[in-house]
């Protein structure tokens, strides 16, 4: 985990966003390992979750914003 919070990013969003975008575009972006946690299910079992760092979540959202309008129409035709 990188220890960066949403508040840290909000303080410097322009610089942070530009740096992430530059790394994604030039192919040097590398996601960090997710934080593994377990949450209880109603049946008593536990469900494994992987929580990404804020930076990786931002990149995931950027990719979703690009791909969603492209693929959503074809998904509804299934």
Secondary structure, 3 states (H helix, E strand, C coil): CCCCCHHHHHHCHHHHHHHHHHHHHHCCCCCCCCEEEEEECCCCCEEEEEECCHHHHHHHHHHHHHHHHHHHHHHHCC
